[in-house]
Amino acid sequence: MQHIKAILGVLVITLLLAGCVNKTKQFGAHVAKLRVEQTYNLDATQENLGVIPVGSGERMESAYQVYTGKQDSELKGTESQFLEGFGE
């Protein structure tokens, strides 16, 4: 009786593990795709020049404060309060 239980146990475990078999031949393709998508784009600065807002004054200052999360009182006198000449 013990012998039959052991054989049935092995058979059940074998069938359960057989259901987990993955027949895809592209093992790791998803990870490779994610790695490529998450790689730093070295040309992003040049590609996104049209996104940089042009201007100065109060509108740029308020946009910069929202972007950085800093207020006027938190900025030192030597810190640029917006990117001068960045889009040129």
ABEGO torsion letter per residue (X at the ends): XAAAAAAAAAAAAAAAAAAABBABAABGAAAAAAAAAABBBAAAAAAAAAABBBEBEAAAAAAAAAAAGBBAAABBAABBABBBGAAX
